[in-house]
Amino acid sequence: MYNKIRGQQGFLLVDIMFAVLIISIGLLAIAGSYTQFSKTTISSAQYTIATNLAQRQLELLKNQPASYWAEFTEFPATISWQDTSIDPAKLSPSVTVTTTVKQCIQDTTNLVEVSVLVNGTNQKSNYSETFTTFFSKSSL
């Protein structure tokens, strides 16, 4: 088929095409991984924002005295955003924080359940994270 000249060096066209094919497959795999990594990074950033906002709200509510929680008589109740230095609606992308107070299921407890729901939107999707804790209505 191919007559080789004695002492000839170099590559055949088939060798080069095979090498290009291998490199192309590797680059496609890397490109596919890159898109997945960027989606994961965006998701992680959203979760971090939601966690920080919820933690801020819960920390400010933790400083409230037990009498503050005892004033809640109708459930569920909604609490406004407590931090005046940060406005979640002005964040980019926009985020809403909703804080709900519920009576614990057992009437004999002096606990209220406080849930902070963080909703946000990025360019392609909506996300929602809920964080829950309990506070006592009576001082210890």
Sequence and secondary structure as in RCSB ss.txt:
>XXXX:A:sequence
MYNKIRGQQGFLLVDIMFAVLIISIGLLAIAGSYTQFSKTTISSAQYTIATNLAQRQLELLKNQPASYWAEFTEF
PATISWQDTSIDPAKLSPSVTVTTTVKQCIQDTTNLVEVSVLVNGTNQKSNYSETFTTFFSKSSL
>XXXX:A:secstr
     TT  S  HHHHHHHHHHHHHHHHHHHHHHHHHHHHHHHHHHHHHHHHHHHHHHHHHHTS HHHHHT  SS
SEEE    SS  GGGSSS EEEEEEEEE SSTT  EEEEEEEEEEE SS EEEEEEEEEEESS  
